[in-house]
Amino acid sequence: MDRLEWEEGGRAWVWRRCHLAWEEESVRECTALLNNIVLQDHIHDRWKWLLDPLQGYSVCGTYQFLTLVDELVDRGRVINVWHKQVPSKVSMFAWRLLRDRIPTKLNLARRCVVQPNDNMYVGGCRYIELTDHLFIGCNIFCSIWYLVCKWLGITSVSPSTIRDHFTQFTNMAGMPQFTYSYLMVIWLACTQVLWKERNNRVLKNMA
């Protein structure tokens, strides 16, 4: 390890340019993952698919991991947003949304894409554009959830995080289990509408 200079501060960690703040965090995570790994010259590297170490990676195995309910899987970390009636790009957006990986103004400011003071929400409520506030906290944008619940004939108290909101909405208590699939489609559609409206307002302000 030392000879190959993979130790912390070694030449293997020398970069051609300075890191952005979010990149430094990624490097620290990578360093922590490699801490207990010993590199050996006479052993060839190989990929290992942890879900199936014997057979290796397969599309079928990945799909089952993402869609089947497995008690051994921590469902708090893996939230199923994949639906056969929904375009894959919509599910991918939801996957990023629930992990706070969409380009909100705050996330862009953290990555030094925009100025640190250019992180205010476009809804006009003078809040910093956080993911949770954008989709479930703003009184202007999030009236959509009130209208949808009224249309469905249900009442609910909105959670404080987007992950909890997804779980609550798509598993609405008192609703028949067969409706959960439809509720997921509605939730995915609403988040897409909110995001598109947010982007339209950003573009108008930039014009």
C-alpha positions as CSV (number, residue, x, y, z in Angstrom):
1,M,0.0,0.0,0.0
2,D,2.7,2.5,1.0
3,R,5.0,1.4,-1.9
4,L,2.2,2.0,-4.4
5,E,1.6,5.4,-2.7
6,W,-2.1,4.9,-2.0
7,E,-1.7,5.9,1.6
8,E,-3.4,9.2,2.6
9,G,-1.3,12.1,1.3
10,G,0.5,9.8,-1.2
11,R,1.1,10.6,-4.9
12,A,-1.9,8.5,-5.9
13,W,-4.1,11.3,-4.4
14,V,-2.4,14.2,-6.3
15,W,-4.9,15.9,-8.6
16,R,-4.4,18.3,-11.6
17,R,-6.7,21.0,-10.1
18,C,-8.0,22.0,-6.7
19,H,-11.2,20.2,-5.6
20,L,-14.6,21.9,-5.2
21,A,-16.2,21.5,-1.8
22,W,-18.4,18.6,-2.8
23,E,-15.5,16.8,-4.5
24,E,-13.4,17.0,-1.4
25,E,-16.2,15.2,0.5
26,S,-16.2,12.5,-2.2
27,V,-12.4,12.0,-1.9
28,R,-12.7,11.6,1.8
29,E,-15.4,9.0,1.4
30,C,-13.2,7.2,-1.2
31,T,-10.2,7.3,1.1
32,A,-12.3,5.8,4.0
33,L,-13.5,3.0,1.7
34,L,-9.9,2.1,0.7
35,N,-8.5,2.2,4.2
36,N,-8.7,-1.5,4.8
37,I,-7.9,-2.6,1.3
38,V,-4.5,-4.1,0.7
39,L,-3.2,-3.9,-2.9
40,Q,-1.0,-6.7,-4.2
41,D,1.0,-6.8,-7.4
42,H,0.5,-10.5,-8.2
43,I,-3.3,-10.5,-7.9
44,H,-5.4,-9.2,-10.8
45,D,-8.3,-6.8,-10.1
46,R,-11.8,-8.0,-10.8
47,W,-15.3,-6.7,-10.4
48,K,-17.6,-8.3,-7.8
49,W,-21.4,-7.9,-7.8
50,L,-22.3,-8.0,-4.1
51,L,-26.0,-8.9,-4.8
52,D,-24.9,-12.1,-6.5
53,P,-21.2,-12.9,-5.9
54,L,-21.4,-16.3,-7.7
55,Q,-23.2,-15.5,-10.9
56,G,-22.3,-11.8,-11.1
57,Y,-24.3,-8.9,-12.4
58,S,-27.5,-9.3,-14.3
59,V,-30.3,-6.9,-15.4
60,C,-32.9,-9.4,-14.0
61,G,-31.2,-9.5,-10.6
62,T,-30.9,-5.7,-10.4
63,Y,-34.6,-5.3,-11.3
64,Q,-35.6,-7.8,-8.6
65,F,-33.5,-6.0,-6.1
66,L,-35.2,-2.7,-7.0
67,T,-38.8,-3.9,-7.1
68,L,-39.2,-6.9,-4.8
69,V,-39.9,-6.4,-1.1
70,D,-37.1,-8.2,0.8
71,E,-37.0,-8.1,4.6
72,L,-33.2,-8.4,4.4
73,V,-33.0,-5.1,2.6
74,D,-33.1,-1.9,4.6
75,R,-36.1,-0.2,3.0
76,G,-35.2,3.0,4.7
77,R,-32.2,3.2,2.3
78,V,-33.8,1.7,-0.8
79,I,-37.1,3.3,-1.8
80,N,-38.9,1.8,-4.8
81,V,-39.8,4.5,-7.3
82,W,-39.8,2.3,-10.4
83,H,-43.1,1.7,-12.0
84,K,-43.9,0.0,-15.3
85,Q,-46.5,2.7,-16.2
86,V,-44.1,5.6,-15.7
87,P,-41.2,6.7,-18.0
88,S,-37.8,5.7,-16.7
89,K,-36.7,9.3,-16.7
90,V,-39.5,10.2,-14.3
91,S,-38.5,7.4,-11.9
92,M,-34.9,8.4,-12.2
93,F,-35.8,12.0,-11.3
94,A,-37.7,10.7,-8.2
95,W,-34.7,8.5,-7.3
96,R,-32.5,11.6,-7.3
97,L,-35.1,13.7,-5.6
98,L,-35.4,11.4,-2.6
99,R,-31.7,11.5,-2.2
100,D,-31.5,15.3,-2.5
101,R,-29.4,15.0,-5.7
102,I,-31.4,17.3,-7.9
103,P,-29.9,20.7,-8.9
104,T,-31.8,23.0,-6.4
105,K,-30.2,26.4,-5.9
106,L,-28.8,25.3,-2.5
107,N,-27.2,22.2,-4.0
108,L,-25.7,24.2,-6.9
109,A,-24.3,26.8,-4.4
110,R,-22.7,23.9,-2.5
111,R,-21.0,22.8,-5.7
112,C,-19.9,26.4,-6.5
113,V,-22.0,26.3,-9.7
114,V,-23.8,29.5,-8.6
115,Q,-22.9,32.2,-6.1
116,P,-23.5,31.3,-2.4
117,N,-26.1,34.1,-2.0
118,D,-28.0,33.0,-5.2
119,N,-29.8,30.2,-3.4
120,M,-33.3,31.8,-2.8
121,Y,-36.4,29.9,-3.7
122,V,-38.2,31.1,-6.9
123,G,-41.6,30.7,-5.4
124,G,-41.5,34.2,-3.9
125,C,-41.6,33.1,-0.2
126,R,-38.0,34.3,0.5
127,Y,-36.8,30.9,1.7
128,I,-33.6,29.1,0.7
129,E,-34.3,26.6,-2.0
130,L,-34.1,23.4,-0.1
131,T,-35.5,20.2,-1.6
132,D,-38.0,19.6,1.2
133,H,-39.2,23.2,1.1
134,L,-39.5,23.2,-2.7
135,F,-41.7,20.2,-2.8
136,I,-43.7,20.1,0.4
137,G,-43.0,23.2,2.4
138,C,-43.9,26.2,0.2
139,N,-47.5,27.4,0.6
140,I,-47.5,28.5,-3.1
141,F,-46.2,25.5,-4.9
142,C,-47.3,22.8,-2.5
143,S,-51.0,23.7,-2.7
144,I,-50.9,21.0,-5.4
145,W,-50.9,18.3,-2.6
146,Y,-54.0,19.9,-1.0
147,L,-55.8,19.8,-4.3
148,V,-54.8,16.3,-5.1
149,C,-55.9,15.0,-1.6
150,K,-59.2,16.9,-2.0
151,W,-59.7,15.2,-5.4
152,L,-58.9,11.8,-3.9
153,G,-61.2,12.5,-1.0
154,I,-58.6,12.0,1.7
155,T,-57.0,14.1,4.4
156,S,-53.5,14.0,5.7
157,V,-50.8,15.9,7.6
158,S,-47.8,16.6,5.5
159,P,-44.5,15.3,6.8
160,S,-41.4,17.5,7.0
161,T,-39.2,15.5,4.6
162,I,-39.8,14.5,1.0
163,R,-38.8,10.9,1.8
164,D,-41.5,10.6,4.5
165,H,-44.0,12.3,2.2
166,F,-43.4,9.7,-0.5
167,T,-43.8,6.9,1.9
168,Q,-47.0,8.3,3.5
169,F,-48.6,9.3,0.2
170,T,-48.0,6.0,-1.6
171,N,-49.0,3.9,1.4
172,M,-52.0,5.9,2.5
173,A,-53.6,4.4,5.6
174,G,-57.2,3.3,5.1
175,M,-56.8,2.9,1.3
176,P,-57.1,-0.5,-0.3
177,Q,-53.6,-2.0,-1.1
178,F,-54.3,-2.2,-4.8
179,T,-54.5,1.6,-4.9
180,Y,-50.9,2.0,-3.8
181,S,-49.6,1.6,-7.4
182,Y,-51.9,4.4,-8.6
183,L,-50.9,6.7,-5.7
184,M,-47.3,6.2,-6.7
185,V,-48.1,7.3,-10.2
186,I,-49.9,10.4,-8.9
187,W,-47.0,11.3,-6.6
188,L,-44.4,10.9,-9.4
189,A,-46.6,13.1,-11.7
190,C,-47.0,15.8,-9.1
191,T,-43.3,16.1,-8.4
192,Q,-42.6,16.3,-12.1
193,V,-45.1,19.1,-12.5
194,L,-43.6,21.0,-9.5
195,W,-40.1,20.7,-10.9
196,K,-41.1,21.8,-14.4
197,E,-42.9,24.8,-12.9
198,R,-39.8,25.7,-10.8
199,N,-37.6,25.4,-13.9
200,N,-40.0,27.6,-15.9
201,R,-39.8,30.3,-13.2
202,V,-36.0,30.1,-13.1
203,L,-35.8,30.6,-16.9
204,K,-38.2,33.5,-16.8
205,N,-36.1,35.2,-14.1
206,M,-32.9,34.7,-16.2
207,A,-34.5,36.1,-19.4
